[in-house]
Amino acid sequence: MRKAKVADVPAIQALIHRFADQDRMLHRSLSELYENVRDFVVIEEDGAIVGCCALRVVWADLAEVKSLAVAPDQQGKGLGRRLVEECVEEAARLGIPRVFCLTYEVDFFARCGFHVVDRAEFPRKVWSECIRCPKFFNCTEVAMTREVAAAER
Ligand SMILES: CC(C)(COP(=O)(O)OP(=O)(O)OC[C@H]1O[C@@H](n2cnc3c(N)ncnc32)[C@H](O)[C@@H]1OP(=O)(O)O)[C@@H](O)C(=O)NCCC(=O)NCCS
């Protein structure tokens, strides 16, 4: 696992779009991915990107874990959890006390220490990014959050 490089962006997009095409996550444009490449960690195996996840700082007290994807043939091996933990550790290093996600994978994130909350708890998020989403008026993603323990920070 390592921080992403710009050369990884096409592979990150291919991984995300594999699931986005099945309506399991949102599509991301290349320009959006290049702009936010410093948010990403990836897992590389035999030269291929098999997992990715991003941490986006929202405010002084909040960051979002997003764009999490693990290649189908690599799932169930703990890679998803490792990617999430790396993002939580980065939030801790940055001094951020709380992370959240918007997801359809409620059971997976619950295994990673997140719990369900009302999405209305995240107004800045809703107004900064969700409002641009084509699914804004028909969104079925679930908001989940996890505290970043003081010791981790
Ligand atoms: C969700 C996803 C990232 C999980 O990755 P993974 O590498 O298979 O997950 P892990 O092996 O790290 O699993 C960690 C734990 O969650 C559980 N888990 C994983 N996927 C799960 C699921 N869909 N439902 C319930 N539990 C799940 C595992 O059994 C494991 O449990 P444990 O605590 O007993 O060990 C992966 O399935 C994926 O890429 N899905 C498609 C894209 C997607 O939906 N991304 C989320 C967007 S927010």
The ligand as a Gaussian input file, in Angstrom:
#p B3LYP/6-31G(d) Opt

LIG

0 1
 C      -16.658000      -3.014000      -0.069000
 C      -15.280000      -3.517000      -0.436000
 C      -14.312000      -2.342000      -0.552000
 C      -14.789000      -4.485000       0.654000
 O      -13.427000      -4.831000       0.367000
 P      -12.806000      -6.232000       0.834000
 O      -11.331000      -6.157000       0.614000
 O      -13.530000      -7.343000       0.200000
 O      -13.147000      -6.222000       2.396000
 P      -12.304000      -6.911000       3.585000
 O      -11.790000      -8.223000       3.107000
 O      -11.287000      -5.946000       4.091000
 O      -13.436000      -7.121000       4.675000
 C      -13.375000      -6.594000       5.990000
 C      -14.530000      -7.167000       6.776000
 O      -15.768000      -6.760000       6.184000
 C      -16.533000      -7.886000       5.790000
 N      -17.151000      -7.552000       4.499000
 C      -16.554000      -7.253000       3.349000
 N      -17.458000      -6.966000       2.390000
 C      -18.673000      -7.101000       2.982000
 C      -20.000000      -6.965000       2.529000
 N      -20.285000      -6.621000       1.270000
 N      -21.000000      -7.196000       3.408000
 C      -20.726000      -7.545000       4.689000
 N      -19.472000      -7.703000       5.176000
 C      -18.469000      -7.483000       4.326000
 C      -15.529000      -9.010000       5.660000
 O      -16.153000     -10.261000       5.860000
 C      -14.565000      -8.677000       6.776000
 O      -15.145000      -9.083000       8.012000
 P      -14.280000      -9.476000       9.329000
 O      -14.340000      -8.257000      10.202000
 O      -14.984000     -10.626000       9.895000
 O      -12.889000      -9.795000       8.884000
 C      -15.311000      -4.297000      -1.780000
 O      -16.293000      -5.302000      -1.709000
 C      -15.580000      -3.428000      -3.000000
 O      -14.659000      -2.901000      -3.622000
 N      -16.874000      -3.300000      -3.372000
 C      -17.286000      -2.576000      -4.578000
 C      -17.063000      -1.087000      -4.459000
 C      -17.798000      -0.494000      -3.281000
 O      -18.954000      -0.797000      -3.016000
 N      -17.095000       0.406000      -2.572000
 C      -17.632000       1.115000      -1.432000
 C      -17.989000       2.497000      -1.866000
 S      -18.317000       3.529000      -0.472000

